[in-house]
């Protein structure tokens, strides 16, 4: 059985919520784009510091797994 890796999308979503709350970005339709951009930036920063052999470095992960 393969070991389950932490989901970068969920981790970045959790971080985005924290960052948005601390920055005072309200949750509404008008700020959806800002919040999405924050999440993407956080996810890509997480991906950038992963070890080279980590399969989550591939942007297609988890869809590139068998």
C-alpha positions in Angstrom: 0.0 0.0 0.0 1.4 3.4 -0.9 1.7 6.2 1.6 -0.9 9.0 1.3 0.8 12.4 0.8 -0.7 15.5 2.2 -3.0 17.3 -0.3 -1.4 20.6 -1.4 -4.8 21.9 -2.5 -6.4 21.4 0.9 -3.3 22.7 2.7 -3.2 25.8 0.6 -7.0 26.4 1.0 -6.5 26.2 4.8 -3.6 28.6 4.6 -5.5 31.0 2.3 -8.4 31.1 4.8 -6.0 32.0 7.6 -4.2 34.6 5.5 -7.4 36.2 4.2 -8.8 36.4 7.8 -5.6 38.0 9.1 -5.5 40.4 6.2 -9.1 41.3 6.6 -10.2 40.0 3.2 -13.9 39.3 3.6 -15.6 36.2 2.2 -18.0 37.3 -0.5 -18.5 37.1 -4.3 -16.4 40.3 -4.8 -13.3 38.8 -3.1 -13.5 35.4 -4.6 -10.8 36.2 -7.2 -8.5 37.6 -4.6 -8.9 34.6 -2.4 -8.4 32.2 -5.3 -5.2 34.0 -6.3 -3.9 33.8 -2.7 -4.5 30.1 -2.6 -2.7 29.5 -5.9 0.3 31.5 -4.7 0.5 29.5 -1.5 0.1 26.2 -3.3 2.9 27.0 -5.8 5.1 28.2 -2.9 4.5 24.9 -1.1 5.3 22.9 -4.3 8.5 24.9 -4.9 10.0 23.8 -1.6 9.2 20.1 -1.9 12.1 17.6 -2.5 12.9 17.0 -6.2 11.6 13.3 -5.9 8.2 14.3 -4.4 5.5 13.5 -7.0 3.5 16.5 -5.8 6.0 18.8 -7.6 4.2 17.8 -10.8 1.3 20.2 -11.5 -0.8 17.2 -12.7 -0.6 15.5 -9.3 -2.6 13.5 -8.2 -4.0 12.8 -11.7 -0.6 11.6 -12.9 -0.6 8.7 -10.4 -1.6 5.2 -11.3 
